[in-house]
Amino acid sequence: METAKKKRKKDHPNPQEEEEIDRLSNLPEDILIRILSCLDTKYVVRTSVLTTKWKYLWTTVPSLNFDSNSFLRKDDFQEFVCNVLHKRDANTPVTSCRLVLPGYLEKSVRNKCFSYVLSHNVNHLSIWMYQKGINQLPNPVLRCQTLQSLELINFKLIKRSFSSSTLTSLSLRYCTFTTGGRCYDVSAKFPNLKNLCLHRCRLGKFKMLKISGPNILRVSINGIFTMGEGNSSEECKVELCAPNATYFCCDGNPFNFKTISLPALQHAFILPPSYPYEEVSDVEKIALLDLLQVISSAKYVALSSYIVTVLIGVSGLEYQPSPFGKLKSLKLRGFYADRLSMLPEKVKSYLFPCPDTTIAENMRIEYLISGGSGGDIVEIC
C-alpha cells in the first residue's frame, strides 16, 4: 500500500515540487546556447557550476564577449581571457565577438584574441579600444574571408590597407585615418557594403567622403572631420548616391552634403544638435531645403528642433514645395504639441501639408540611429 502511494506521488507531484523543477535546464541545448550567447563571457563561464549539464556548456557557445569593465584588476582580466581561449572547445566556431579592451592590455594577449577569433571563422567582430590614437588595426582582420560585420572604436586606420571584399556592415566610431588625398571612396574599398555608420571620425587630409553604389541600404553619419590649415579640424564634404538605400540618418551637420541621391528612401532621420551661437547662412538654408527634398520619398521621418528653427528663418518658405506629402509618421525631437501651435504658418504648412494630420505626443523614441537613442518628440501620425 505504501509503495503504491509513493508511486502515485512520483507520477503526480504536487505544485510545490513542480516549482522546484529547473525549467531552464530542461530547455533544448540549442536554446540554452542561444541565451548564453547574449551574455558577457565572464557570466557565461560562471554557469559551469550550476549543474553537471552546464559544466562544459559554456565551451560550445559560439560568441565571445570580453569586457574589461567587468574586472577590477587588469591581471584578472588578462588571465581570464587566456584561460577561456585555452579551454574553449576548439571545434566550435566564433560567429560573433565583442572585445572591450583597455590600453594596459599586453600586446601578446591582444594579438592572441585577434588570432583566435580570426582562425575560428568569425562573422561579426566589434573592437572597442579605450586608449585613443595609437590602436592600429591588424591587417589579418580585414583579410578574414568569413568576416561580414565590423565595428571599430578608437582606431588608427591606414588608407591603403583598410579595405575588404567580404564586409557587408561597417561601423567606425572615433577612428582616424593616417593618410589623406582628395577623396575617400568607401564603396571602392568595400564593394559589398550594405550598412555604414560613421561617428565622429577624422579622415586625415581627405577633403571629400564618397559613398555610392547599389548595394548600400543603410547610412548613418555623424561628424566627419578633415584636417584644415594649421592642423585645424574642418567638417568633410560628403557625396552620397545610394539608389537602393532605405535608411538614412544624419546626426551631425546637415549642410555638408555636396551631392545626395536617395530615391528609394523609407526612413530618414535628420537630427543635428542645436548651434545657438552660429547664424545659418543663406547658402546653408538652401542646402537644408535641398536635403529635405532628397528625403521626400521617405514615409517615416524624424527631425530635430534645430531643423525647425532653421526653417523659421528661411525667407519665402511658403513658396517652397513640401517634401512631406508621402509621410506616414513625422517625429520632431525636442518638441511638444503645444509648441507646434506657436510656429509660423509657413513652417506648419511646410511640415504638415495634409490638413487632416493628427498630432500625438510621445515621450520616447525607441530607435533613431545605430545603437538607439532617446529624446522628447512629437509624433505626427
C-alpha positions in Angstrom: 0.0 0.0 0.0 2.8 2.4 0.9 4.6 1.6 -2.3 1.5 2.4 -4.3 1.2 5.8 -2.6 4.9 6.6 -3.3 4.3 5.7 -7.0 1.3 7.9 -7.2 3.2 10.7 -5.6 6.0 10.3 -8.1 3.6 10.2 -11.0 1.7 13.2 -9.8 4.0 15.7 -8.0 2.4 18.4 -6.0 2.6 22.1 -7.3 5.4 22.9 -4.8 7.5 20.1 -6.2 6.8 21.2 -9.8 8.0 24.7 -9.0 11.3 23.3 -7.9 11.9 21.8 -11.3 14.8 23.5 -13.1 12.9 24.7 -16.2 15.9 26.4 -17.7 17.9 23.3 -17.7 15.1 21.4 -19.4 15.3 23.7 -22.4 16.9 22.2 -25.5 20.6 22.8 -25.7 20.5 25.0 -28.8 18.1 27.3 -26.9 20.4 27.4 -23.9 23.4 28.3 -26.1 21.4 31.0 -27.8 20.6 32.5 -24.4 24.2 32.3 -23.3 25.4 34.0 -26.5 23.7 37.2 -25.3 25.8 37.4 -22.1 29.2 38.7 -21.1 31.6 35.7 -21.3 32.5 36.2 -17.6 29.0 35.3 -16.6 28.7 32.6 -19.2 31.7 30.8 -17.7 30.1 31.1 -14.2 27.1 28.9 -15.3 29.5 25.9 -15.3 28.9 25.5 -11.5 25.1 25.2 -11.8 24.7 21.5 -12.6 26.6 18.7 -14.4 24.8 19.5 -17.6 26.1 23.1 -17.5 29.7 22.2 -16.7 31.1 22.3 -20.2 28.2 24.0 -22.0 30.0 27.4 -21.9 32.8 26.0 -24.0 30.5 25.5 -27.0 28.9 29.0 -27.0 29.7 30.5 -30.5 30.0 34.1 -29.2 32.7 35.7 -27.2 32.2 38.9 -25.2 35.3 40.0 -23.3 34.7 43.3 -21.4 37.5 44.7 -19.3 34.9 46.7 -17.3 33.7 43.5 -15.7 37.1 43.2 -13.8 38.6 45.2 -11.1 42.2 44.1 -11.7 43.9 44.1 -15.1 45.8 40.9 -14.3 42.5 39.1 -13.6 41.1 40.2 -17.0 44.2 39.1 -18.9 44.3 35.7 -17.1 40.6 35.2 -17.7 40.9 35.9 -21.4 43.8 33.4 -21.8 42.1 30.7 -19.8 38.8 31.0 -21.8 40.6 30.8 -25.2 42.7 27.8 -23.9 39.7 25.8 -22.5 37.1 26.6 -25.1 36.0 23.8 -27.5 38.4 24.2 -30.4 35.9 22.8 -32.9 33.2 25.5 -32.1 33.3 28.4 -34.5 33.2 32.0 -33.2 30.2 33.6 -35.1 30.4 36.8 -33.1 33.0 38.5 -30.9 32.9 41.7 -28.9 36.2 43.0 -27.3 36.2 45.9 -24.9 40.0 46.2 -24.3 41.9 48.6 -22.1 45.1 50.4 -23.0 47.1 48.4 -20.5 46.4 45.1 -22.2 49.6 43.4 -23.1 50.1 43.3 -26.9 50.6 39.5 -26.8 47.2 39.0 -25.2 45.5 41.3 -27.6 47.1 39.6 -30.6 46.1 36.2 -29.1 42.4 37.4 -29.1 42.6 38.5 -32.7 44.4 35.3 -33.9 41.9 33.1 -32.1 38.7 34.7 -33.4 40.1 35.0 -37.0 41.1 31.4 -37.0 37.6 30.3 -35.9 35.7 31.9 -38.8 34.3 34.9 -37.0 31.4 36.6 -38.8 30.7 39.6 -36.6 33.6 41.5 -34.8 33.4 44.5 -32.5 36.5 46.0 -31.0 36.5 48.9 -28.6 39.9 50.2 -27.5 39.9 52.6 -24.6 43.3 54.2 -25.4 42.9 56.7 -28.2 45.2 57.5 -31.1 47.6 54.5 -31.0 45.5 51.5 -31.8 46.3 50.2 -35.3 44.1 47.5 -36.8 46.0 44.3 -37.6 46.0 43.6 -41.3 44.7 40.0 -40.9 41.4 41.3 -39.6 40.4 42.7 -43.0 41.9 39.7 -44.8 39.5 37.4 -42.9 37.2 35.8 -45.6 34.4 35.0 -43.2 34.1 38.5 -41.7 30.8 40.2 -42.6 30.3 42.8 -39.9 33.0 45.0 -38.3 32.7 47.7 -35.6 35.8 49.7 -34.6 36.1 52.3 -31.8 39.2 54.4 -31.2 41.4 53.0 -34.0 44.0 54.4 -36.3 43.4 53.4 -39.9 45.7 53.3 -42.9 44.1 54.0 -46.3 46.0 51.5 -48.4 45.3 48.6 -46.2 41.8 49.5 -45.0 39.6 47.6 -47.4 37.6 44.4 -47.6 35.6 42.5 -50.3 33.6 40.4 -47.7 32.3 43.1 -45.3 28.6 43.9 -45.6 28.4 46.1 -42.4 30.9 48.6 -41.2 30.7 50.9 -38.2 33.6 53.3 -37.3 33.4 55.5 -34.2 36.2 57.9 -33.1 38.5 56.5 -35.7 41.3 58.4 -37.5 42.8 57.9 -41.0 46.6 58.4 -41.0 46.9 59.2 -44.7 44.9 61.5 -47.0 44.1 62.6 -50.5 41.4 64.3 -52.4 38.6 61.8 -51.9 38.0 58.7 -49.8 35.6 56.4 -51.7 34.1 54.0 -49.2 32.3 51.8 -51.8 35.5 51.3 -53.8 37.2 50.0 -50.7 34.2 47.9 -49.6 32.3 46.9 -52.7 29.8 44.6 -51.0 29.0 47.0 -48.2 25.3 47.3 -47.3 25.3 49.1 -43.9 27.6 52.0 -43.0 27.9 54.0 -39.8 30.5 56.8 -39.3 30.5 58.6 -36.0 33.0 61.4 -35.1 35.7 60.1 -37.4 38.7 62.1 -38.7 39.6 61.5 -42.3 43.1 62.9 -42.2 43.6 65.2 -45.2 40.8 63.8 -47.3 38.6 66.7 -48.4 35.7 64.5 -49.7 33.9 61.4 -48.5 32.2 59.4 -51.3 29.5 56.8 -50.6 27.9 55.2 -53.6 26.7 52.0 -55.2 23.6 49.8 -55.5 24.5 47.6 -52.5 24.2 50.4 -49.9 21.0 50.0 -47.9 21.6 51.9 -44.6 23.8 55.0 -44.0 24.3 56.8 -40.7 26.7 59.8 -40.5 27.6 62.0 -37.5 30.5 64.4 -37.6 33.1 63.6 -40.2 36.2 65.8 -40.0 39.2 66.6 -42.2 42.4 68.4 -41.4 42.5 72.0 -42.4 45.2 74.7 -42.3 47.4 74.7 -39.3 46.1 71.2 -38.2 42.7 72.7 -37.5 39.6 70.5 -38.0 37.0 71.1 -40.7 33.9 69.1 -41.5 34.4 66.9 -44.6 32.1 67.3 -47.6 30.1 64.2 -48.5 28.9 62.7 -51.8 26.1 60.2 -51.2 24.5 58.3 -54.0 22.7 55.1 -53.0 19.8 54.2 -55.3 18.6 51.3 -53.1 19.1 52.8 -49.6 16.0 52.7 -47.4 17.5 54.1 -44.2 19.4 57.4 -43.7 20.4 59.2 -40.5 22.3 62.5 -40.3 23.1 63.2 -36.7 25.6 65.9 -37.4 25.9 69.0 -39.7 23.2 68.7 -42.4 24.9 71.4 -44.6 28.0 69.4 -45.7 26.4 67.2 -48.5 27.9 68.2 -51.8 25.6 65.8 -53.7 23.0 63.4 -52.3 20.6 61.0 -54.0 18.4 58.5 -52.2 15.4 57.7 -54.4 14.3 54.6 -52.5 14.4 56.1 -49.0 11.8 54.9 -46.5 13.2 56.0 -43.1 15.0 59.4 -42.7 16.4 60.9 -39.5 17.8 64.5 -39.8 18.9 65.1 -36.2 21.7 67.7 -35.9 22.3 69.2 -32.5 21.5 72.9 -31.8 24.0 75.5 -32.7 22.6 78.5 -30.7 25.6 80.8 -31.3 26.1 80.2 -35.0 24.0 82.1 -37.6 22.9 80.0 -40.5 23.9 81.5 -43.9 21.5 81.7 -46.9 23.7 79.0 -48.6 23.2 76.7 -45.7 19.5 77.3 -45.7 19.3 76.3 -49.3 21.4 73.3 -48.7 18.9 72.2 -45.9 15.9 72.7 -48.2 17.7 70.6 -50.9 18.4 67.9 -48.3 14.8 67.8 -47.2 13.6 67.4 -50.8 16.0 64.5 -51.2 14.2 62.6 -48.4 10.7 63.3 -49.9 10.2 59.6 -50.7 10.5 58.6 -47.0 7.4 57.5 -45.2 9.0 57.7 -41.7 10.9 60.9 -40.8 12.4 62.4 -37.6 13.7 65.9 -37.4 15.4 67.8 -34.6 14.2 71.1 -33.2 17.2 72.7 -34.8 15.8 71.9 -38.3 12.5 73.6 -37.3 14.4 76.6 -36.0 16.3 77.0 -39.3 13.1 76.7 -41.3 11.6 79.6 -39.4 14.4 81.8 -40.7 14.0 80.7 -44.4 12.7 83.6 -46.5 10.0 82.5 -48.9 9.4 79.1 -47.3 5.7 79.4 -48.1 6.6 79.2 -51.8 8.7 76.0 -51.4 7.0 72.6 -52.1 6.7 70.5 -49.0 8.7 67.2 -49.1 6.4 65.6 -46.6 3.4 64.6 -48.7 4.0 60.8 -48.5 4.6 60.6 -44.8 3.1 58.0 -42.5 5.0 59.3 -39.4 6.8 62.6 -38.6 8.7 62.8 -35.4 10.0 66.1 -34.0 12.7 65.6 -31.3 12.6 68.2 -28.6 9.1 69.4 -29.3 5.7 69.2 -27.5 2.4 69.6 -29.1 1.7 73.0 -27.5 4.9 74.4 -29.1 3.6 73.5 -32.6 0.7 75.9 -32.3 3.2 78.8 -31.9 5.1 78.0 -35.1 4.6 80.4 -38.1 2.0 79.4 -40.6 4.7 79.0 -43.3 6.5 76.3 -41.2 3.4 74.5 -40.3 2.3 74.4 -44.0 5.7 73.1 -45.0 5.9 70.4 -42.3 2.2 69.3 -42.4 0.9 69.7 -45.9 -2.0 67.4 -45.2 -4.8 69.3 -43.3 -6.1 66.1 -41.7 -2.8 65.3 -39.9 -3.4 64.3 -36.3 -0.9 65.0 -33.5 0.0 62.5 -30.8 2.5 63.2 -28.1 5.3 60.7 -27.4 7.9 61.0 -24.7 10.4 58.5 -26.1 11.7 57.3 -29.4 12.9 53.8 -29.3 15.4 53.8 -32.2 16.8 56.7 -34.1 20.3 55.8 -35.1 22.6 52.7 -34.9 22.7 51.7 -31.3 19.5 53.6 -30.4 18.8 57.0 -29.0 16.2 58.6 -26.8 14.6 62.0 -26.7 11.4 64.0 -26.3 9.4 64.1 -29.5 6.0 64.9 -31.0 4.8 62.2 -33.4 2.7 63.2 -36.3 0.6 60.2 -37.4 
